[in-house]
Amino acid sequence: MKTTMHALIADHPGNLPAIGAADRDWLSYDGLRALSQEVASSLNAMGIGAGDRVGIVLPNGPEMATAFVTVAQVATTAPLNPAYREDEYAFYLEDLKAKALLIGADDDGPAHAAAQKLGLPVIRLSVPEGAAAGYFTLSSDMSGDASRAPTAEDVALILHTSGTTSRPKIVPLLQSNVAASAHHIRESLALTPEDRCLNVMPLFHIHGLLAAVSASLAAGGSVFCTGGFNALNFFAMMDEARPTWFTAVPTMHQAILARVGRNADTIANNPLRFLRSSSASLPAQVMVQLQETFGSPVIEAYGMTEAAHQMACNPLPPRAQKPGAVGVEAGPKVRVAHEIENHLIDGTGEIVISGPNVTAGYESNPDANAKNFFDADGARWFRTGDQGAFDAEGYLYLTGRLKEIINRGGEKISPLEVDGVLLDHPDVAQVVTFALPHAKLGEEVAAAVVLQEGSATTDKDIREFASSRMADFKVPRKVIILDEIPKGATGKMQRIGLAEKLGLVEKAQGE
């Protein structure tokens, strides 16, 4: 099995299409390999090589896809959400120990401001007029001499994941982790050079980077890169791209279903081999609707950042796709462990994984590593924080989450991070952020707040304050102002079950 990003694209016929986009020529595999060499020369001449970390902030599209694929063959990529505010960029870039920030040629937004504040060198990405999809050039004021190419044990991709502490954990994924996951997904979906993925997933997230881009390229297939998910133009993109599959989160699938009535011809003219769903639980009713609408199997998968995305996946026909199940073991070993003791069990417990795609551990976080990894039965196991069990046929069903992380349509939010921002408001005395059930997103962000005595601050004021400090998806949709926050038997404010305690559940689920 190939173990580096470079090896993933090395052997495919050069004339095959690799990267596409609306109103652009396709970038072939020869073109992608030539771009990889140009990027390596440019970065090496800037003093950037294996082990150096490059923050990448680019809009969704073909250049973001090729920037990830090419920079990862030279250095460590650190894609960041383009929706972040300046303070967030400053935190993440400093926490990652980035050596440089890669942004668009004309981007003078919050990422650029954060880099200036940190004294971080900036690399500019330019797209020549008429260039094929994904082709770009790089420029900067940096100079140096780096030449070592990454090996399988170098870090290819580094991402933050929200944890149960206020400080997000750093997940380093080795070249070998990323390559293994790309192969696992390719095998699960039986991808070939004939397959084309319509990518609507954000490319700062593990789902899009691995399932849509890396797995497609591992198979010699092609990826049509959109500017992100937009239900209004999804079917127009489908007409232009002529994909054989796409992958999305459940909320995207639901938005697509809402628009199928007027797009029956597009669906009929572009038969899909399958649809894929991941990053949050797909309601069984939605899975059935999608199958009936597209006349194609719906493959639900189970993934997380620490696994370089995929852990389990519903199989392709002739095997069954079971609504409500996240599939069968699909790459790493997947088992059930005791939720407190470090051993494997039968029945219901915490889902654990072990395999070549799994991170070796969180960076600079021995406490988290001690809590989340253990050795048993001749393997090293990672605790996912999810509870579940297998049925008699080996299909995995998740029964709940052990962690307090809020899963908003696939976006994971640390409640303590939100607490920390809201507590910066001068009129907020106490706060506890919690998950509010939501019919479409699964969960939404909510916060219970106690104000300083005599304050006339409103819930709208607090939400506006949060909006100025955090990306929109982290901002609480509902802020409840209370005289006192309910506490548990030990006197601690409890997140789990708070929505029920405050009588918010029935109303939220009906919205």
SEKOLDO-553541 format. One record per residue (C-alpha): residue in one letter; chain; x, y, z. Coordinates in nm, 3 decimals. Each point is the difference from the previous one (the first is absolute). Example, Ala and Ser with C-alpha at 12.3 -4.5 7.8 and 13.67 -1.06 7.14 Angstrom:
% residues 2
a | A | 1.230 | -0.450 | 0.780 $
s | A | 0.137 | 0.344 | -0.066 $
//
This chain:
% residues 511
m | A | 0.000 | 0.000 | 0.000 $
k | A | 0.121 | 0.351 | -0.084 $
t | A | 0.093 | 0.197 | 0.310 $
t | A | 0.051 | 0.362 | -0.112 $
m | A | -0.204 | 0.268 | -0.175 $
h | A | 0.260 | 0.004 | -0.277 $
a | A | -0.045 | -0.372 | -0.064 $
l | A | -0.382 | 0.030 | -0.009 $
i | A | 0.007 | 0.184 | -0.334 $
a | A | 0.327 | -0.131 | -0.144 $
d | A | -0.114 | -0.280 | -0.231 $
h | A | -0.330 | 0.097 | -0.159 $
p | A | -0.009 | 0.054 | -0.380 $
g | A | 0.095 | 0.361 | -0.066 $
n | A | -0.284 | 0.082 | -0.237 $
l | A | -0.275 | -0.086 | 0.250 $
p | A | -0.190 | 0.295 | 0.152 $
a | A | 0.076 | 0.065 | 0.368 $
i | A | -0.143 | 0.337 | 0.111 $
g | A | -0.291 | 0.191 | -0.153 $
a | A | -0.216 | 0.305 | 0.072 $
a | A | -0.278 | 0.201 | -0.161 $
d | A | 0.099 | 0.173 | -0.327 $
r | A | 0.361 | -0.122 | 0.026 $
d | A | 0.206 | -0.252 | -0.194 $
w | A | 0.082 | -0.321 | 0.183 $
l | A | 0.340 | -0.039 | 0.166 $
s | A | 0.140 | -0.339 | -0.107 $
y | A | 0.211 | -0.232 | 0.215 $
d | A | 0.305 | 0.110 | -0.201 $
g | A | -0.100 | 0.358 | 0.079 $
l | A | -0.048 | -0.079 | 0.369 $
r | A | 0.341 | -0.170 | 0.020 $
a | A | 0.166 | 0.293 | -0.179 $
l | A | -0.171 | 0.242 | 0.242 $
s | A | 0.126 | -0.211 | 0.290 $
q | A | 0.357 | 0.041 | -0.124 $
e | A | -0.044 | 0.376 | -0.046 $
v | A | -0.142 | 0.037 | 0.351 $
a | A | 0.286 | -0.205 | 0.144 $
s | A | 0.258 | 0.220 | -0.175 $
s | A | -0.175 | 0.320 | 0.113 $
l | A | -0.038 | -0.106 | 0.364 $
n | A | 0.351 | -0.145 | 0.022 $
a | A | 0.138 | 0.331 | -0.131 $
m | A | -0.194 | 0.173 | 0.280 $
g | A | 0.171 | -0.224 | 0.254 $
i | A | -0.305 | -0.221 | 0.052 $
g | A | 0.037 | -0.378 | 0.003 $
a | A | -0.097 | -0.315 | 0.187 $
g | A | -0.117 | 0.073 | 0.355 $
d | A | -0.074 | 0.369 | -0.063 $
r | A | -0.364 | 0.100 | 0.057 $
v | A | -0.190 | 0.211 | -0.251 $
g | A | -0.338 | 0.145 | 0.098 $
i | A | -0.234 | 0.006 | -0.300 $
v | A | -0.298 | 0.236 | -0.018 $
l | A | -0.169 | -0.014 | -0.340 $
p | A | -0.361 | -0.002 | -0.117 $
n | A | -0.146 | -0.335 | -0.095 $
g | A | 0.082 | -0.093 | -0.355 $
p | A | 0.259 | -0.170 | -0.222 $
e | A | 0.297 | 0.205 | 0.128 $
m | A | -0.075 | -0.100 | 0.360 $
a | A | -0.005 | -0.365 | -0.110 $
t | A | 0.328 | 0.021 | -0.191 $
a | A | 0.166 | 0.215 | 0.267 $
f | A | -0.067 | -0.276 | 0.253 $
v | A | 0.118 | -0.278 | -0.233 $
t | A | 0.316 | 0.178 | -0.117 $
v | A | 0.112 | 0.172 | 0.321 $
a | A | -0.048 | -0.330 | 0.187 $
q | A | 0.264 | -0.153 | -0.228 $
v | A | 0.252 | 0.257 | 0.128 $
a | A | -0.094 | 0.105 | 0.352 $
t | A | -0.276 | -0.029 | 0.261 $
t | A | -0.335 | 0.149 | -0.101 $
a | A | -0.223 | 0.176 | 0.253 $
p | A | -0.325 | 0.099 | -0.174 $
l | A | -0.207 | 0.253 | 0.194 $
n | A | -0.364 | 0.103 | -0.027 $
p | A | -0.038 | 0.315 | -0.217 $
a | A | -0.285 | 0.109 | 0.232 $
y | A | 0.226 | 0.048 | 0.303 $
r | A | 0.053 | 0.343 | 0.157 $
e | A | 0.340 | 0.159 | 0.049 $
d | A | 0.033 | -0.112 | 0.364 $
e | A | -0.078 | -0.359 | -0.099 $
y | A | 0.262 | 0.003 | -0.276 $
a | A | 0.255 | 0.145 | 0.240 $
f | A | -0.069 | -0.277 | 0.251 $
y | A | 0.010 | -0.286 | -0.251 $
l | A | 0.308 | 0.123 | -0.191 $
e | A | 0.194 | 0.052 | 0.321 $
d | A | -0.118 | -0.328 | 0.152 $
l | A | 0.101 | -0.188 | -0.316 $
k | A | 0.343 | 0.166 | -0.005 $
a | A | -0.057 | 0.082 | -0.367 $
k | A | 0.305 | 0.108 | -0.199 $
a | A | -0.207 | 0.184 | -0.261 $
l | A | -0.356 | 0.079 | -0.106 $
l | A | -0.121 | -0.073 | -0.352 $
i | A | -0.287 | 0.224 | -0.119 $
g | A | -0.145 | 0.135 | -0.324 $
a | A | 0.182 | 0.271 | -0.197 $
d | A | -0.245 | 0.273 | 0.102 $
d | A | -0.097 | -0.122 | 0.347 $
d | A | 0.053 | 0.275 | 0.256 $
g | A | -0.263 | -0.135 | 0.240 $
p | A | 0.020 | -0.126 | 0.359 $
a | A | 0.245 | -0.284 | -0.072 $
h | A | 0.245 | 0.248 | -0.152 $
a | A | -0.049 | 0.235 | 0.296 $
a | A | 0.069 | -0.284 | 0.243 $
a | A | 0.318 | -0.094 | -0.187 $
q | A | 0.121 | 0.360 | 0.013 $
k | A | -0.073 | 0.015 | 0.371 $
l | A | 0.205 | -0.318 | 0.053 $
g | A | 0.280 | 0.107 | -0.237 $
l | A | -0.076 | -0.310 | -0.210 $
p | A | 0.120 | -0.007 | -0.363 $
v | A | -0.274 | -0.004 | -0.263 $
i | A | 0.000 | -0.205 | -0.321 $
r | A | -0.231 | 0.128 | -0.274 $
l | A | -0.184 | -0.233 | -0.238 $
s | A | -0.082 | 0.135 | -0.347 $
v | A | -0.208 | -0.158 | -0.277 $
p | A | 0.117 | 0.096 | -0.351 $
e | A | -0.275 | 0.102 | -0.241 $
g | A | -0.134 | -0.297 | -0.193 $
a | A | 0.177 | -0.254 | 0.220 $
a | A | -0.140 | -0.351 | 0.039 $
a | A | -0.200 | -0.068 | 0.316 $
g | A | 0.227 | -0.010 | 0.302 $
y | A | 0.313 | 0.139 | -0.167 $
f | A | 0.174 | 0.281 | 0.192 $
t | A | 0.334 | 0.166 | 0.065 $
l | A | 0.153 | 0.100 | 0.334 $
s | A | 0.195 | 0.308 | 0.105 $
s | A | 0.140 | 0.140 | 0.324 $
d | A | 0.286 | 0.203 | 0.148 $
m | A | 0.141 | -0.311 | 0.167 $
s | A | 0.328 | -0.155 | -0.109 $
g | A | 0.190 | -0.303 | 0.114 $
d | A | 0.109 | -0.345 | -0.102 $
a | A | -0.200 | -0.308 | 0.094 $
s | A | 0.006 | -0.322 | -0.193 $
r | A | -0.098 | -0.298 | 0.217 $
a | A | -0.316 | -0.163 | -0.132 $
p | A | -0.246 | -0.138 | 0.256 $
t | A | 0.010 | -0.372 | 0.083 $
a | A | -0.290 | -0.218 | 0.115 $
e | A | 0.072 | 0.102 | 0.362 $
d | A | -0.011 | 0.375 | -0.059 $
v | A | -0.319 | 0.193 | 0.079 $
a | A | -0.206 | 0.078 | -0.312 $
l | A | -0.303 | 0.166 | 0.156 $
i | A | -0.059 | 0.164 | 0.334 $
l | A | -0.344 | 0.098 | 0.126 $
h | A | -0.154 | 0.120 | 0.323 $
t | A | -0.285 | -0.195 | 0.146 $
s | A | -0.232 | 0.125 | 0.272 $
g | A | 0.052 | -0.181 | 0.326 $
t | A | -0.165 | -0.008 | 0.338 $
t | A | 0.246 | 0.265 | 0.113 $
s | A | -0.014 | 0.361 | -0.114 $
r | A | 0.321 | -0.039 | -0.196 $
p | A | -0.051 | -0.187 | -0.329 $
k | A | 0.226 | -0.302 | -0.042 $
i | A | 0.257 | -0.019 | -0.282 $
v | A | -0.031 | -0.312 | -0.216 $
p | A | 0.310 | -0.074 | -0.212 $
l | A | -0.070 | -0.244 | -0.285 $
l | A | 0.304 | -0.163 | -0.157 $
q | A | 0.050 | -0.048 | -0.372 $
s | A | -0.066 | -0.369 | 0.067 $
n | A | -0.323 | 0.076 | 0.190 $
v | A | -0.139 | 0.212 | -0.284 $
a | A | 0.107 | -0.246 | -0.271 $
a | A | -0.148 | -0.295 | 0.192 $
s | A | -0.332 | 0.177 | 0.047 $
a | A | -0.017 | 0.098 | -0.368 $
h | A | 0.052 | -0.367 | -0.093 $
h | A | -0.258 | -0.119 | 0.254 $
i | A | -0.265 | 0.236 | -0.142 $
r | A | 0.093 | -0.090 | -0.358 $
e | A | -0.041 | -0.369 | 0.082 $
s | A | -0.327 | 0.048 | 0.191 $
l | A | -0.153 | 0.185 | -0.295 $
a | A | 0.172 | -0.209 | -0.270 $
l | A | 0.121 | 0.322 | -0.165 $
t | A | 0.163 | -0.021 | -0.344 $
p | A | 0.132 | 0.249 | -0.258 $
e | A | -0.354 | 0.003 | -0.143 $
d | A | -0.136 | 0.161 | 0.317 $
r | A | -0.051 | 0.373 | 0.043 $
c | A | -0.080 | 0.165 | 0.333 $
l | A | -0.201 | 0.322 | 0.018 $
n | A | 0.157 | 0.165 | 0.304 $
v | A | -0.226 | 0.227 | 0.206 $
m | A | 0.183 | -0.056 | 0.331 $
p | A | 0.222 | 0.268 | 0.158 $
l | A | 0.366 | -0.073 | -0.062 $
f | A | 0.123 | 0.112 | 0.341 $
h | A | -0.179 | -0.305 | 0.143 $
i | A | 0.117 | -0.363 | 0.003 $
h | A | -0.314 | -0.125 | -0.180 $
g | A | 0.057 | 0.197 | -0.320 $
l | A | 0.379 | -0.028 | 0.002 $
l | A | 0.003 | -0.379 | 0.038 $
a | A | -0.326 | -0.141 | -0.135 $
a | A | -0.055 | 0.232 | -0.295 $
v | A | 0.352 | 0.101 | -0.103 $
s | A | 0.260 | -0.250 | 0.125 $
a | A | -0.204 | -0.318 | -0.055 $
s | A | -0.093 | 0.111 | -0.352 $
l | A | 0.363 | 0.071 | -0.088 $
a | A | 0.115 | -0.328 | 0.155 $
a | A | -0.232 | -0.174 | -0.249 $
g | A | 0.107 | 0.206 | -0.302 $
g | A | -0.348 | 0.152 | -0.003 $
s | A | -0.099 | 0.364 | -0.036 $
v | A | -0.138 | 0.266 | 0.234 $
f | A | -0.223 | 0.285 | -0.113 $
c | A | 0.055 | 0.275 | 0.260 $
t | A | -0.283 | 0.242 | 0.079 $
g | A | 0.024 | 0.320 | 0.201 $
g | A | -0.173 | -0.182 | 0.286 $
f | A | -0.347 | -0.135 | 0.057 $
n | A | -0.285 | 0.206 | -0.142 $
a | A | -0.337 | -0.173 | -0.035 $
l | A | -0.102 | 0.258 | -0.262 $
n | A | 0.273 | -0.100 | -0.248 $
f | A | 0.061 | -0.362 | 0.101 $
f | A | -0.191 | -0.144 | -0.297 $
a | A | 0.163 | 0.245 | -0.243 $
m | A | 0.338 | -0.122 | 0.126 $
m | A | -0.120 | -0.357 | -0.041 $
d | A | -0.092 | 0.069 | -0.363 $
e | A | 0.342 | 0.149 | -0.074 $
a | A | 0.212 | -0.246 | 0.199 $
r | A | -0.185 | -0.321 | -0.096 $
p | A | 0.117 | -0.175 | 0.318 $
t | A | -0.036 | -0.367 | 0.092 $
w | A | -0.023 | 0.087 | 0.372 $
f | A | 0.016 | 0.271 | 0.263 $
t | A | 0.054 | 0.007 | 0.375 $
a | A | -0.172 | 0.239 | 0.242 $
v | A | -0.123 | 0.046 | 0.355 $
p | A | -0.366 | -0.078 | 0.085 $
t | A | -0.110 | 0.365 | 0.003 $
m | A | 0.124 | 0.040 | -0.359 $
h | A | -0.185 | -0.314 | -0.107 $
q | A | -0.320 | 0.137 | 0.157 $
a | A | 0.041 | 0.333 | -0.183 $
i | A | 0.051 | -0.188 | -0.329 $
l | A | -0.316 | -0.205 | 0.059 $
a | A | -0.195 | 0.322 | 0.049 $
r | A | 0.082 | 0.099 | -0.361 $
v | A | -0.035 | -0.328 | -0.188 $
g | A | -0.349 | 0.069 | -0.134 $
r | A | 0.112 | 0.256 | -0.257 $
n | A | 0.319 | -0.191 | -0.086 $
a | A | -0.132 | -0.343 | -0.100 $
d | A | 0.156 | 0.027 | -0.348 $
t | A | 0.346 | 0.066 | 0.142 $
i | A | -0.028 | -0.303 | 0.227 $
a | A | -0.117 | -0.217 | -0.292 $
n | A | 0.277 | 0.125 | -0.230 $
n | A | 0.278 | -0.047 | 0.257 $
p | A | -0.042 | -0.343 | 0.159 $
l | A | 0.220 | -0.039 | 0.308 $
r | A | 0.176 | -0.323 | 0.092 $
f | A | -0.057 | 0.091 | 0.367 $
l | A | -0.036 | 0.291 | 0.244 $
r | A | 0.208 | 0.022 | 0.317 $
s | A | -0.082 | 0.159 | 0.336 $
s | A | 0.230 | 0.055 | 0.298 $
s | A | 0.104 | 0.234 | 0.287 $
a | A | -0.335 | -0.027 | 0.184 $
s | A | -0.274 | -0.259 | 0.034 $
l | A | -0.224 | -0.028 | -0.306 $
p | A | -0.365 | -0.037 | 0.105 $
a | A | -0.138 | -0.329 | -0.129 $
q | A | -0.290 | 0.179 | -0.174 $
v | A | 0.242 | 0.222 | -0.192 $
m | A | 0.205 | -0.301 | -0.111 $
v | A | -0.313 | -0.167 | -0.141 $
q | A | -0.114 | 0.324 | -0.170 $
l | A | 0.340 | 0.043 | -0.166 $
q | A | -0.001 | -0.358 | -0.128 $
e | A | -0.349 | 0.041 | -0.143 $
t | A | 0.074 | 0.341 | -0.154 $
f | A | 0.334 | -0.079 | -0.166 $
g | A | -0.059 | -0.371 | -0.059 $
s | A | 0.350 | -0.060 | 0.140 $
p | A | 0.136 | -0.159 | 0.318 $
v | A | 0.073 | 0.240 | 0.286 $
i | A | 0.326 | -0.087 | 0.175 $
e | A | 0.014 | 0.137 | 0.354 $
a | A | 0.349 | 0.010 | 0.153 $
y | A | 0.137 | 0.073 | 0.346 $
g | A | 0.308 | 0.215 | 0.031 $
m | A | 0.197 | 0.238 | 0.217 $
t | A | 0.312 | 0.212 | -0.025 $
e | A | 0.215 | -0.228 | 0.216 $
a | A | -0.064 | -0.286 | -0.247 $
a | A | 0.088 | 0.212 | -0.305 $
h | A | -0.376 | -0.023 | -0.059 $
q | A | -0.145 | -0.345 | -0.068 $
m | A | -0.046 | -0.275 | 0.260 $
a | A | -0.314 | -0.185 | -0.111 $
c | A | -0.205 | 0.008 | -0.319 $
n | A | -0.320 | -0.158 | -0.129 $
p | A | 0.099 | -0.243 | -0.277 $
l | A | -0.094 | 0.032 | -0.365 $
p | A | -0.259 | -0.234 | -0.154 $
p | A | -0.055 | -0.291 | -0.004 $
r | A | 0.052 | 0.037 | 0.377 $
a | A | -0.264 | 0.200 | 0.187 $
q | A | 0.012 | 0.367 | 0.092 $
k | A | -0.177 | 0.005 | 0.336 $
p | A | -0.179 | 0.324 | 0.096 $
g | A | 0.114 | 0.106 | 0.346 $
a | A | 0.329 | -0.193 | -0.020 $
v | A | 0.335 | 0.166 | -0.072 $
g | A | 0.113 | -0.311 | -0.182 $
v | A | 0.259 | -0.272 | 0.044 $
e | A | 0.369 | 0.025 | 0.087 $
a | A | 0.160 | 0.185 | -0.293 $
g | A | 0.375 | 0.036 | 0.037 $
p | A | 0.104 | 0.001 | 0.363 $
k | A | -0.105 | -0.265 | 0.250 $
v | A | -0.317 | 0.116 | 0.175 $
r | A | -0.089 | -0.151 | 0.338 $
v | A | -0.196 | 0.073 | 0.318 $
a | A | 0.184 | 0.078 | 0.324 $
h | A | -0.097 | 0.044 | 0.362 $
e | A | -0.075 | 0.367 | 0.052 $
i | A | 0.232 | 0.034 | 0.301 $
e | A | 0.229 | -0.305 | 0.009 $
n | A | 0.256 | -0.060 | -0.274 $
h | A | -0.125 | -0.321 | -0.158 $
l | A | -0.224 | -0.112 | -0.284 $
i | A | -0.351 | -0.134 | 0.069 $
d | A | -0.299 | -0.150 | -0.178 $
g | A | -0.330 | 0.188 | -0.017 $
t | A | -0.042 | 0.376 | 0.046 $
g | A | 0.289 | 0.224 | 0.100 $
e | A | 0.244 | 0.259 | -0.132 $
i | A | 0.101 | -0.035 | -0.365 $
v | A | 0.377 | -0.036 | -0.041 $
i | A | 0.218 | -0.025 | -0.310 $
s | A | 0.349 | -0.116 | -0.095 $
g | A | 0.168 | 0.021 | -0.340 $
p | A | 0.246 | 0.167 | -0.238 $
n | A | -0.230 | 0.301 | -0.052 $
v | A | -0.021 | 0.086 | 0.372 $
t | A | 0.205 | 0.289 | 0.140 $
a | A | 0.292 | -0.100 | 0.221 $
g | A | -0.127 | 0.246 | 0.261 $
y | A | -0.089 | 0.359 | 0.076 $
e | A | 0.285 | 0.248 | -0.012 $
s | A | 0.139 | 0.130 | 0.332 $
n | A | -0.293 | -0.145 | 0.192 $
p | A | 0.110 | -0.297 | 0.215 $
d | A | -0.316 | 0.014 | 0.212 $
a | A | -0.226 | -0.035 | -0.305 $
n | A | 0.217 | -0.281 | -0.138 $
a | A | -0.010 | -0.189 | 0.330 $
k | A | -0.379 | 0.036 | 0.009 $
n | A | -0.070 | -0.085 | -0.363 $
f | A | 0.249 | -0.277 | -0.087 $
f | A | 0.060 | -0.340 | 0.156 $
d | A | 0.167 | -0.331 | -0.088 $
a | A | -0.194 | -0.327 | -0.005 $
d | A | -0.010 | -0.323 | -0.201 $
g | A | 0.327 | 0.082 | -0.174 $
a | A | -0.116 | 0.336 | -0.138 $
r | A | -0.012 | 0.368 | 0.095 $
w | A | -0.359 | 0.126 | 0.021 $
f | A | -0.142 | 0.350 | -0.031 $
r | A | -0.317 | 0.085 | 0.193 $
t | A | -0.246 | 0.181 | -0.227 $
g | A | -0.223 | 0.132 | 0.278 $
d | A | -0.300 | -0.158 | -0.174 $
q | A | -0.212 | -0.277 | 0.146 $
g | A | -0.134 | -0.281 | -0.215 $
a | A | -0.028 | -0.368 | -0.083 $
f | A | 0.019 | -0.239 | -0.297 $
d | A | -0.291 | -0.205 | -0.128 $
a | A | 0.033 | -0.368 | -0.090 $
e | A | 0.116 | 0.088 | -0.355 $
g | A | 0.276 | 0.235 | 0.113 $
y | A | -0.182 | 0.329 | -0.064 $
l | A | 0.079 | 0.271 | 0.255 $
y | A | -0.278 | 0.199 | 0.166 $
l | A | 0.085 | 0.309 | 0.206 $
t | A | -0.214 | 0.041 | 0.311 $
g | A | 0.132 | 0.327 | 0.136 $
r | A | 0.302 | 0.221 | 0.058 $
l | A | 0.199 | -0.013 | 0.318 $
k | A | 0.156 | 0.340 | -0.055 $
e | A | -0.166 | 0.336 | 0.032 $
i | A | 0.108 | 0.126 | -0.339 $
i | A | -0.281 | 0.162 | -0.198 $
n | A | -0.040 | -0.152 | -0.348 $
r | A | -0.170 | 0.266 | -0.210 $
g | A | -0.062 | -0.169 | -0.334 $
g | A | 0.353 | -0.144 | -0.002 $
e | A | 0.173 | 0.309 | 0.142 $
k | A | 0.142 | -0.087 | 0.344 $
i | A | -0.008 | 0.277 | 0.260 $
s | A | 0.164 | 0.000 | 0.342 $
p | A | -0.249 | 0.140 | 0.253 $
l | A | 0.284 | 0.122 | 0.221 $
e | A | 0.143 | 0.203 | -0.287 $
v | A | -0.336 | 0.177 | -0.036 $
d | A | -0.019 | 0.044 | 0.379 $
g | A | 0.337 | 0.173 | -0.006 $
v | A | -0.111 | 0.251 | -0.264 $
l | A | -0.334 | 0.080 | 0.166 $
l | A | 0.168 | 0.048 | 0.338 $
d | A | 0.205 | 0.279 | -0.158 $
h | A | -0.322 | 0.203 | -0.021 $
p | A | 0.012 | 0.243 | 0.293 $
d | A | -0.362 | -0.068 | 0.098 $
v | A | 0.022 | -0.381 | 0.003 $
a | A | 0.057 | -0.152 | 0.345 $
q | A | -0.052 | -0.368 | -0.077 $
v | A | -0.051 | -0.201 | -0.315 $
v | A | -0.040 | -0.362 | -0.103 $
t | A | -0.015 | -0.086 | -0.370 $
f | A | -0.191 | -0.313 | -0.095 $
a | A | -0.151 | -0.195 | -0.288 $
l | A | -0.356 | 0.083 | -0.100 $
p | A | -0.171 | -0.271 | -0.210 $
h | A | -0.078 | 0.121 | -0.352 $
a | A | -0.217 | -0.173 | -0.260 $
k | A | 0.236 | 0.054 | -0.295 $
l | A | 0.347 | 0.060 | 0.147 $
g | A | -0.026 | -0.265 | 0.270 $
e | A | 0.127 | 0.247 | 0.258 $
e | A | 0.022 | 0.378 | 0.023 $
v | A | 0.204 | 0.214 | 0.239 $
a | A | -0.181 | 0.148 | 0.301 $
a | A | 0.123 | 0.180 | 0.310 $
a | A | -0.148 | 0.061 | 0.344 $
v | A | 0.122 | 0.329 | 0.145 $
v | A | -0.016 | 0.173 | 0.338 $
l | A | 0.056 | 0.377 | -0.029 $
q | A | 0.183 | 0.231 | 0.236 $
e | A | -0.238 | 0.154 | 0.250 $
g | A | -0.191 | 0.296 | -0.145 $
s | A | 0.095 | -0.071 | -0.361 $
a | A | -0.254 | 0.070 | -0.273 $
t | A | 0.192 | -0.195 | -0.266 $
t | A | -0.225 | -0.205 | -0.231 $
d | A | 0.046 | -0.339 | -0.165 $
k | A | 0.038 | 0.185 | -0.333 $
d | A | 0.286 | 0.209 | 0.145 $
i | A | 0.183 | -0.315 | 0.111 $
r | A | -0.044 | -0.170 | -0.338 $
e | A | 0.133 | 0.310 | -0.180 $
f | A | 0.299 | 0.006 | 0.234 $
a | A | 0.068 | -0.367 | -0.076 $
s | A | -0.035 | 0.065 | -0.376 $
s | A | 0.283 | 0.252 | 0.012 $
r | A | 0.235 | -0.251 | 0.165 $
m | A | -0.086 | -0.339 | -0.153 $
a | A | -0.090 | -0.165 | -0.329 $
d | A | -0.375 | 0.002 | -0.058 $
f | A | -0.048 | -0.375 | 0.050 $
k | A | 0.129 | 0.030 | 0.360 $
v | A | -0.230 | 0.288 | 0.098 $
p | A | -0.286 | -0.115 | 0.226 $
r | A | -0.330 | -0.005 | -0.186 $
k | A | -0.183 | 0.032 | 0.328 $
v | A | 0.116 | 0.187 | 0.310 $
i | A | -0.208 | -0.058 | 0.313 $
i | A | 0.041 | 0.262 | 0.273 $
l | A | -0.059 | -0.154 | 0.344 $
d | A | 0.022 | 0.107 | 0.363 $
e | A | 0.183 | -0.323 | 0.074 $
i | A | 0.134 | -0.284 | -0.214 $
p | A | -0.121 | -0.347 | 0.111 $
k | A | 0.273 | -0.202 | 0.169 $
g | A | 0.057 | -0.369 | 0.060 $
a | A | 0.031 | -0.182 | 0.328 $
t | A | 0.366 | 0.096 | 0.037 $
g | A | -0.070 | 0.368 | -0.064 $
k | A | 0.143 | -0.006 | -0.352 $
m | A | -0.180 | 0.160 | -0.294 $
q | A | -0.095 | -0.288 | -0.228 $
r | A | -0.014 | 0.028 | -0.379 $
i | A | -0.144 | -0.343 | -0.069 $
g | A | -0.375 | 0.010 | 0.038 $
l | A | -0.016 | 0.377 | 0.050 $
a | A | -0.230 | 0.050 | -0.299 $
e | A | -0.247 | -0.242 | 0.160 $
k | A | 0.032 | 0.164 | 0.343 $
l | A | -0.082 | 0.339 | -0.153 $
g | A | -0.301 | -0.138 | -0.189 $
l | A | 0.150 | 0.075 | -0.343 $
v | A | -0.003 | -0.346 | -0.158 $
e | A | -0.356 | -0.043 | -0.130 $
k | A | -0.008 | 0.352 | -0.142 $
a | A | 0.341 | -0.038 | -0.170 $
q | A | -0.084 | -0.333 | -0.158 $
g | A | -0.318 | 0.140 | -0.144 $
e | A | 0.169 | 0.296 | -0.166 $
//
